[in-house]
Amino acid sequence: MTDYDIAICGAGPAGMALAALLVQRGVDPARMVLLDAKPLEQATQDPRTLALSYGSREILEQVGAWPIPATAIHEIHVSRRGQFGRSMITRDEHKLPALGYVTRYGAIVAALGQVCARLGIAALRPARVRGSDETADSVTLHLDGDGQAARVLRAAVVVQAEGGLFGEQAAKAEQRDYRQSAIIAQVRTSAPIAHRAYERFTSEGPLALLPQDDGYSLVWCARPDTAQQLLALDDAAFLARLGATFGERLGKFTHSSRRLAFPLGLNAGVTGSARSVAIGNAAQTLHPVAGQGLNLGLRDAAELARALARGATPQALQHYAAQRRQDRQLTVRLTDTMARIFANESALQPLLGLGLAAIDVAAPARAVLAELMMYGRR
């Protein structure tokens, strides 16, 4: 006997989306449990910015977690600093209301938390998994929580959906340190263009501006020493450096919030066992160059729900791994290639401008790229 058929460790977007999708596919909510170290109220206050593809919106719609507060992306402008050539991807070309959306982590978990509560899915918060033991029939999880007695529960299948930052994770089969840090902040400009996102490649890495509220969410990738210099600048000097690096397409940069930085790397590979599996950031941590981390995780959740709806068995996990292999490998390879060639001082960087110009005039190539970014490999 087990306490649950499915235990999901990590009640973030991927974990809660998986739980809701399982119920939608007929799994009894009483036979699953969500585990997370943070109270839901704390998670909903998380201000981190996330980029959702249109395909991810469809997954959230499917479980009733849409609409949420978000800014739509109608156009994506891709260019290389100091070189001729750019590419523009537009929603009209794909006959969609938006290519994607910019939202906050807290908004997604708040919406999914309401859905899971409405569906009657049990959640243990705060609860930390301190260890596990697997047998042929089940996995035993050893838990403790803040001010609570330790407890044990058994599940037929355990899903690891708690990722963490690169550098703090256990190494997987594919690991690469890009020797870059990402600076994140909220910025405003004097001449914003509504609903247009920018991906601007520089000699040290990509600089992304995602439209959000009355300004932009900034993700500026640079070498660690440069990142530390940028963090040390006062706001006026930082905005001047940002303007010199990005250019004048949006006028002058007029405001910046507090800046944070975190290391960038690839850490991916098939992890798990006969009765455990990892999804989302727990399975693959990617460079943010293509904005695919959360979107790949939600696609993981959708496919795992289809597999586990047939039964919480090792065979279901094997089927899931086979079904996800192509999309996962292609997305990891694409992101890693972009990070290594176009996000560092590669000898191939001078070809980037020509490549972007070629994509811009070749509608089929542009359509394939947009399809991969919105829906993955289908």
Helices and strands as residue ranges (DSSP letters): E 4-9, H 13-24, G 29-31, E 32-35, H 40-44, E 49-53, H 54-63, E 71-73, E 75-80, E 86-90, H 91-94, E 100-104, H 105-119, E 122-124, E 128-134, E 139-145, E 148-160, E 174-189, E 196-201, E 206-212, E 215-222, H 224-232, H 235-246, E 253-256, E 260-268, E 272-273, E 276-278, G 280-282, E 284-285, G 288-290, H 293-308, H 314-337, I 338-342, G 349-351, H 352-361, H 363-375
